[in-house]
Amino acid sequence: MAKNETALDVFDKEIDSKNSKPIAKKSNKPTPKSLHEQLALETVNKWSTWSAAAGFIPMPAIDTAVIGGVQVKMIHALCKVYGVPFKKEAVLAIISAVVGGSVATSLGGAATSRIAKLIPGIGSIVGSFIQPGVAYGTTYALGRVFIDHFEKEGSLLDFDTSKVKKSFNGYFDNAKNFFKRNKGKSKIVDVTPELTK
């Protein structure tokens, strides 16, 4: 891939070319399994960054609504990448089941952030240290479990939320730590966790 070329550019070239086997240069970096996965990772990274930005909104109910909207838009974009029909109701149910049941302890930090935001002046500052990392981690983890599912040719109708909770938690922890270390710098990142058996 050229320096300023995105996975979408490469994908378009591959579709347009008669020879569907692009010449790959050797690299020391791990490469995604498919061009779809590379485009999907770019999509997840972009929307995770937007989600983190929404975490800086100083009003507690509004930041949550915006972060939820960003997550739905990200999944809509992932559905387009994989050619999966998008159903908003199904996506909302999946998000509720996965996020609601997986990161309760970390969301305690987000709740602390929301409560802190209610304190005039200093509360917004304190809340802005916690919420963006949680928003980034949650959105990234959510995107990754959808990528994993779509890579196995899954759809929204056969998404089993009970099977993704462990990987969601691993992605969440790694993404939140990545965000803290890199202070939200946007770059394509794969923070796949090492899952213990």
LOKOLGU-415013 format. One record per residue (C-alpha): residue number from 1; x, y, z. Coordinates in pm, 1 decimal, padded with zeros to 6 digits. Example, Ala and Ser with C-alpha at 12.3 -4.5 7.8 and 13.67 -1.06 7.14 Angstrom:
<lumses>
<num=1 | xx=01230.0 | yy=-00450.0 | zz=00780.0>
<num=2 | xx=01367.0 | yy=-00106.0 | zz=00714.0>
</lumses>
This chain:
<lumses>
<num=1 | xx=00000.0 | yy=00000.0 | zz=00000.0>
<num=2 | xx=00134.2 | yy=00342.6 | zz=-00090.4>
<num=3 | xx=00200.6 | yy=00587.6 | zz=00191.6>
<num=4 | xx=-00121.1 | yy=00791.9 | zz=00147.4>
<num=5 | xx=-00327.3 | yy=00506.0 | zz=00009.0>
<num=6 | xx=-00605.4 | yy=00362.9 | zz=00225.2>
<num=7 | xx=-00736.3 | yy=00009.7 | zz=00226.1>
<num=8 | xx=-01043.7 | yy=00140.0 | zz=00039.6>
<num=9 | xx=-00818.8 | yy=00263.6 | zz=-00243.9>
<num=10 | xx=-00650.0 | yy=-00074.4 | zz=-00266.6>
<num=11 | xx=-00986.7 | yy=-00249.9 | zz=-00249.9>
<num=12 | xx=-01120.0 | yy=-00038.5 | zz=-00538.4>
<num=13 | xx=-00808.1 | yy=-00109.2 | zz=-00746.9>
<num=14 | xx=-00839.5 | yy=-00481.8 | zz=-00681.8>
<num=15 | xx=-01201.1 | yy=-00486.6 | zz=-00791.8>
<num=16 | xx=-01124.9 | yy=-00280.8 | zz=-01103.3>
<num=17 | xx=-00823.0 | yy=-00480.6 | zz=-01211.0>
<num=18 | xx=-00844.9 | yy=-00793.5 | zz=-01421.6>
<num=19 | xx=-00573.9 | yy=-00958.7 | zz=-01216.8>
<num=20 | xx=-00731.4 | yy=-00999.1 | zz=-00873.4>
<num=21 | xx=-00402.4 | yy=-01095.8 | zz=-00708.7>
<num=22 | xx=-00223.4 | yy=-00776.0 | zz=-00603.7>
<num=23 | xx=00151.3 | yy=-00793.3 | zz=-00557.5>
<num=24 | xx=00223.0 | yy=-00771.8 | zz=-00186.9>
<num=25 | xx=00547.3 | yy=-00632.4 | zz=-00052.0>
<num=26 | xx=00708.7 | yy=-00815.3 | zz=00237.0>
<num=27 | xx=00675.3 | yy=-00638.3 | zz=00567.4>
<num=28 | xx=00767.9 | yy=-00708.6 | zz=00927.2>
<num=29 | xx=00430.1 | yy=-00579.2 | zz=01042.0>
<num=30 | xx=00151.4 | yy=-00832.5 | zz=01095.4>
<num=31 | xx=-00102.8 | yy=-00804.3 | zz=00817.5>
<num=32 | xx=-00477.3 | yy=-00854.1 | zz=00842.3>
<num=33 | xx=-00621.8 | yy=-01171.1 | zz=00697.6>
<num=34 | xx=-00812.7 | yy=-00987.0 | zz=00427.4>
<num=35 | xx=-00850.8 | yy=-00654.6 | zz=00258.3>
<num=36 | xx=-01196.2 | yy=-00640.0 | zz=00414.8>
<num=37 | xx=-01036.9 | yy=-00673.3 | zz=00755.7>
<num=38 | xx=-00787.5 | yy=-00391.9 | zz=00682.5>
<num=39 | xx=-01067.8 | yy=-00160.4 | zz=00572.3>
<num=40 | xx=-01271.2 | yy=-00267.4 | zz=00875.0>
<num=41 | xx=-00979.6 | yy=-00190.7 | zz=01111.7>
<num=42 | xx=-00946.4 | yy=00155.5 | zz=00956.3>
<num=43 | xx=-01320.2 | yy=00204.2 | zz=01005.0>
<num=44 | xx=-01309.0 | yy=00093.0 | zz=01369.8>
<num=45 | xx=-01009.7 | yy=00314.9 | zz=01441.4>
<num=46 | xx=-01180.3 | yy=00618.1 | zz=01286.5>
<num=47 | xx=-01505.9 | yy=00573.3 | zz=01477.1>
<num=48 | xx=-01324.5 | yy=00487.4 | zz=01802.6>
<num=49 | xx=-01140.1 | yy=00816.9 | zz=01776.0>
<num=50 | xx=-01470.0 | yy=01000.7 | zz=01719.6>
<num=51 | xx=-01613.5 | yy=00819.8 | zz=02019.8>
<num=52 | xx=-01321.0 | yy=00933.6 | zz=02235.9>
<num=53 | xx=-01379.0 | yy=01290.0 | zz=02116.1>
<num=54 | xx=-01743.4 | yy=01259.8 | zz=02221.2>
<num=55 | xx=-01618.6 | yy=01162.5 | zz=02567.3>
<num=56 | xx=-01499.7 | yy=01521.6 | zz=02611.2>
<num=57 | xx=-01855.4 | yy=01656.5 | zz=02589.4>
<num=58 | xx=-01910.5 | yy=01813.6 | zz=02932.9>
<num=59 | xx=-02277.0 | yy=01711.1 | zz=02969.2>
<num=60 | xx=-02321.5 | yy=01354.2 | zz=03101.6>
<num=61 | xx=-02637.9 | yy=01244.5 | zz=02919.2>
<num=62 | xx=-02540.9 | yy=01402.8 | zz=02590.4>
<num=63 | xx=-02194.5 | yy=01242.6 | zz=02576.7>
<num=64 | xx=-02348.4 | yy=00897.5 | zz=02626.5>
<num=65 | xx=-02604.8 | yy=00954.2 | zz=02350.5>
<num=66 | xx=-02338.8 | yy=01075.9 | zz=02108.0>
<num=67 | xx=-02106.5 | yy=00783.5 | zz=02187.8>
<num=68 | xx=-02394.0 | yy=00539.3 | zz=02129.1>
<num=69 | xx=-02472.2 | yy=00708.0 | zz=01796.7>
<num=70 | xx=-02107.1 | yy=00684.0 | zz=01692.1>
<num=71 | xx=-02107.8 | yy=00312.0 | zz=01772.4>
<num=72 | xx=-02419.9 | yy=00251.4 | zz=01561.9>
<num=73 | xx=-02265.8 | yy=00446.3 | zz=01269.7>
<num=74 | xx=-01946.0 | yy=00239.3 | zz=01300.4>
<num=75 | xx=-02138.7 | yy=-00088.9 | zz=01284.8>
<num=76 | xx=-02336.1 | yy=00044.4 | zz=00987.7>
<num=77 | xx=-02004.0 | yy=00115.5 | zz=00812.3>
<num=78 | xx=-01874.4 | yy=-00233.4 | zz=00901.5>
<num=79 | xx=-02191.0 | yy=-00387.2 | zz=00756.7>
<num=80 | xx=-02117.7 | yy=-00202.0 | zz=00430.3>
<num=81 | xx=-01757.3 | yy=-00327.6 | zz=00427.0>
<num=82 | xx=-01869.4 | yy=-00689.8 | zz=00463.8>
<num=83 | xx=-02191.2 | yy=-00664.3 | zz=00260.8>
<num=84 | xx=-02405.3 | yy=-00752.8 | zz=00562.3>
<num=85 | xx=-02760.8 | yy=-00610.5 | zz=00565.4>
<num=86 | xx=-02788.7 | yy=-00345.0 | zz=00839.0>
<num=87 | xx=-03079.7 | yy=-00359.4 | zz=01083.0>
<num=88 | xx=-03071.6 | yy=-00081.3 | zz=01341.6>
<num=89 | xx=-03291.2 | yy=-00266.2 | zz=01592.0>
<num=90 | xx=-03066.7 | yy=-00572.9 | zz=01582.3>
<num=91 | xx=-02754.9 | yy=-00357.1 | zz=01623.6>
<num=92 | xx=-02900.6 | yy=-00174.3 | zz=01924.6>
<num=93 | xx=-02990.8 | yy=-00506.2 | zz=02088.5>
<num=94 | xx=-02641.5 | yy=-00646.3 | zz=02026.0>
<num=95 | xx=-02471.6 | yy=-00332.7 | zz=02160.4>
<num=96 | xx=-02686.3 | yy=-00343.1 | zz=02474.9>
<num=97 | xx=-02614.4 | yy=-00710.6 | zz=02534.1>
<num=98 | xx=-02240.4 | yy=-00694.8 | zz=02467.1>
<num=99 | xx=-02152.1 | yy=-00362.1 | zz=02628.4>
<num=100 | xx=-02407.3 | yy=-00380.1 | zz=02907.7>
<num=101 | xx=-02297.2 | yy=-00720.7 | zz=03025.4>
<num=102 | xx=-01922.7 | yy=-00708.7 | zz=02970.5>
<num=103 | xx=-01747.0 | yy=-00407.7 | zz=03114.7>
<num=104 | xx=-01936.7 | yy=-00334.2 | zz=03432.9>
<num=105 | xx=-01627.8 | yy=-00259.6 | zz=03638.6>
<num=106 | xx=-01475.6 | yy=-00031.4 | zz=03376.7>
<num=107 | xx=-01806.9 | yy=00138.8 | zz=03322.6>
<num=108 | xx=-01793.3 | yy=00219.0 | zz=03693.4>
<num=109 | xx=-01516.8 | yy=00457.9 | zz=03592.2>
<num=110 | xx=-01743.8 | yy=00602.5 | zz=03325.7>
<num=111 | xx=-02020.2 | yy=00646.2 | zz=03584.6>
<num=112 | xx=-01771.8 | yy=00824.7 | zz=03808.4>
<num=113 | xx=-01688.6 | yy=01044.4 | zz=03510.4>
<num=114 | xx=-02056.9 | yy=01128.2 | zz=03455.1>
<num=115 | xx=-02110.9 | yy=01210.1 | zz=03822.2>
<num=116 | xx=-01797.5 | yy=01424.1 | zz=03824.6>
<num=117 | xx=-01926.1 | yy=01614.7 | zz=03520.8>
<num=118 | xx=-02223.9 | yy=01725.2 | zz=03729.6>
<num=119 | xx=-01996.5 | yy=01924.3 | zz=03961.5>
<num=120 | xx=-01970.8 | yy=02276.1 | zz=03818.1>
<num=121 | xx=-01626.7 | yy=02372.5 | zz=03689.2>
<num=122 | xx=-01387.2 | yy=02106.4 | zz=03808.8>
<num=123 | xx=-01624.3 | yy=01816.0 | zz=03735.2>
<num=124 | xx=-01594.2 | yy=01857.5 | zz=03359.2>
<num=125 | xx=-01216.7 | yy=01851.9 | zz=03384.9>
<num=126 | xx=-01212.6 | yy=01537.9 | zz=03601.8>
<num=127 | xx=-01469.5 | yy=01363.8 | zz=03380.2>
<num=128 | xx=-01271.9 | yy=01439.9 | zz=03066.2>
<num=129 | xx=-00979.1 | yy=01235.6 | zz=03198.7>
<num=130 | xx=-01188.7 | yy=00919.2 | zz=03230.9>
<num=131 | xx=-01467.3 | yy=00917.3 | zz=02971.7>
<num=132 | xx=-01264.7 | yy=00946.2 | zz=02646.7>
<num=133 | xx=-01057.4 | yy=00635.4 | zz=02725.6>
<num=134 | xx=-01363.6 | yy=00433.9 | zz=02819.3>
<num=135 | xx=-01546.8 | yy=00553.9 | zz=02506.1>
<num=136 | xx=-01249.4 | yy=00466.7 | zz=02283.8>
<num=137 | xx=-01204.2 | yy=00124.6 | zz=02445.2>
<num=138 | xx=-01571.3 | yy=00032.9 | zz=02430.2>
<num=139 | xx=-01612.5 | yy=00141.9 | zz=02068.5>
<num=140 | xx=-01293.2 | yy=-00029.6 | zz=01955.2>
<num=141 | xx=-01384.7 | yy=-00354.7 | zz=02133.7>
<num=142 | xx=-01733.7 | yy=-00346.6 | zz=01990.1>
<num=143 | xx=-01595.9 | yy=-00294.4 | zz=01640.5>
<num=144 | xx=-01347.5 | yy=-00578.1 | zz=01680.1>
<num=145 | xx=-01607.2 | yy=-00832.8 | zz=01790.0>
<num=146 | xx=-01816.1 | yy=-00735.5 | zz=01486.1>
<num=147 | xx=-01510.9 | yy=-00775.1 | zz=01259.4>
<num=148 | xx=-01438.7 | yy=-01117.6 | zz=01409.3>
<num=149 | xx=-01800.6 | yy=-01219.3 | zz=01353.9>
<num=150 | xx=-01821.6 | yy=-01083.9 | zz=00998.1>
<num=151 | xx=-01486.5 | yy=-01244.1 | zz=00904.1>
<num=152 | xx=-01651.7 | yy=-01579.5 | zz=00987.2>
<num=153 | xx=-01931.7 | yy=-01485.1 | zz=00743.7>
<num=154 | xx=-02173.4 | yy=-01407.4 | zz=01025.9>
<num=155 | xx=-02469.5 | yy=-01172.4 | zz=01003.3>
<num=156 | xx=-02657.2 | yy=-00956.6 | zz=01250.9>
<num=157 | xx=-02919.0 | yy=-01228.9 | zz=01284.4>
<num=158 | xx=-02676.1 | yy=-01498.0 | zz=01406.0>
<num=159 | xx=-02464.7 | yy=-01281.6 | zz=01637.7>
<num=160 | xx=-02426.6 | yy=-01472.1 | zz=01966.2>
<num=161 | xx=-02344.6 | yy=-01213.2 | zz=02233.3>
<num=162 | xx=-02259.2 | yy=-01476.3 | zz=02494.9>
<num=163 | xx=-01966.9 | yy=-01599.8 | zz=02282.1>
<num=164 | xx=-01798.1 | yy=-01259.3 | zz=02242.9>
<num=165 | xx=-01788.1 | yy=-01128.4 | zz=02600.4>
<num=166 | xx=-01440.5 | yy=-01262.4 | zz=02679.4>
<num=167 | xx=-01286.9 | yy=-01125.5 | zz=02359.2>
<num=168 | xx=-01479.1 | yy=-00797.8 | zz=02404.7>
<num=169 | xx=-01327.2 | yy=-00753.4 | zz=02750.9>
<num=170 | xx=-00978.2 | yy=-00828.1 | zz=02617.9>
<num=171 | xx=-01016.4 | yy=-00583.2 | zz=02328.6>
<num=172 | xx=-01161.5 | yy=-00323.2 | zz=02566.6>
<num=173 | xx=-00875.7 | yy=-00343.1 | zz=02817.0>
<num=174 | xx=-00608.7 | yy=-00336.0 | zz=02547.3>
<num=175 | xx=-00771.9 | yy=-00048.1 | zz=02356.9>
<num=176 | xx=-00825.0 | yy=00157.9 | zz=02672.4>
<num=177 | xx=-00459.9 | yy=00108.8 | zz=02768.9>
<num=178 | xx=-00349.3 | yy=00190.3 | zz=02413.1>
<num=179 | xx=-00552.7 | yy=00511.5 | zz=02427.8>
<num=180 | xx=-00393.4 | yy=00611.3 | zz=02757.2>
<num=181 | xx=-00041.2 | yy=00542.0 | zz=02628.4>
<num=182 | xx=-00093.7 | yy=00724.0 | zz=02299.2>
<num=183 | xx=-00325.0 | yy=00998.0 | zz=02426.4>
<num=184 | xx=-00574.5 | yy=00927.6 | zz=02149.6>
<num=185 | xx=-00338.1 | yy=00971.9 | zz=01851.4>
<num=186 | xx=-00524.8 | yy=00837.9 | zz=01552.7>
<num=187 | xx=-00350.4 | yy=00557.7 | zz=01369.0>
<num=188 | xx=-00447.7 | yy=00217.4 | zz=01242.0>
<num=189 | xx=-00408.4 | yy=-00016.4 | zz=01529.8>
<num=190 | xx=-00478.5 | yy=-00378.1 | zz=01602.6>
<num=191 | xx=-00477.6 | yy=-00432.6 | zz=01977.4>
<num=192 | xx=-00579.2 | yy=-00796.4 | zz=01963.9>
<num=193 | xx=-00560.4 | yy=-00939.9 | zz=02314.8>
<num=194 | xx=-00382.5 | yy=-01256.1 | zz=02410.0>
<num=195 | xx=-00676.7 | yy=-01455.0 | zz=02542.6>
<num=196 | xx=-00610.0 | yy=-01707.3 | zz=02812.6>
<num=197 | xx=-00782.4 | yy=-02039.6 | zz=02789.2>
</lumses>
